[in-house]
Amino acid sequence: MLAQQRQSAILDLIRQHGGVRVSHLVSRFGVSDMTIRRDLEVLAERGLVDKVHGGATLAGPGSAEEPGFAAKSIRKQAEKRAIARRAASLVEPGMAVALSAGTTTAALARLLSEVRGLTVVTNSIPVADALYQDPRADQTVVLTGGIRTPSDALTGPVAESAIGTLNVDLLFLGVHGMSPRTGFTTPNLLEAGVNRCLIGAARRLVVLADHTKWETIGIATIAPLEAADMLITDAGLSPEGRTLIGEQVGELVLVDPT
């Protein structure tokens, strides 16, 4: 098989599965590890794939490209619901919790309406909307002000100032991406600043991220992986991801979407 033919076949596999490992390609095509790595380098230079540790994934959006809330909300719905259910089990009556912007945190908000005596701090319009749909006299929702982003987050100095005066028991943080090198990231610089303020206000940080966030990198780092007391993700996370994340976060929790 010519190199060009092999590269085309590799690209088809990546498009079909979302990503491949070098070891799998070596076995499939009967060529050396170095040959496969050169093939992936060629595809990466053409902007067709993103090289990651041990393999490659289909090229994603730029690190500063931010999908809107509606676009993100249709992705990995079963995984996000399972993550939200596990996160909700951590919330007890009388707590003060913060929820950052994100579709998984919005799914969590819909599960919190029955928790008594709860105070929720958020910079997310969808999170606030989910809680306001079933208003309760014993529940308080604090929505910060600020500049609205494509993900319906309120950001900027107004939001940061409001959060800086508060203290919460738990922060549930949604992220755009996570990797050992860059930590937890977002494609929005202003949102990164607000999220860092939320982390500073919380006694405990719980990150909510489905497996597709692994090795996705946004332009701005929110915090290193070791800042998370707990990371809740789904069973789709690769064995390599489980090992690397498990070595750095306080506790790694895997949920089964089924």
Buried (B, 14 or more C-beta within 10 A) or exposed (E): EEEEEBBEBBBEBBEEEEBBBBEBBBEBBEBEEEBBBBBBEBBBEEEBBBBBEBBBBBBBEEBEEBBEBEEBBEEBEEBBBBBBBBBBEBBEEEBBBBBBBBBBBBBBBBBBBEBEEBBBBBBBBBBBBBBEEEEBEEBEBBBBBBBEBBBBBBBBEBBBEBBEEBEBBBBBBBBBBBBBEBBBBBBBEBBBBBBBBBBEBBEBBBBBBBBBBBBBBBBBBBBBBEBBBBBBBBEBBBEBBBEBBBEBBBEBBBBEBE
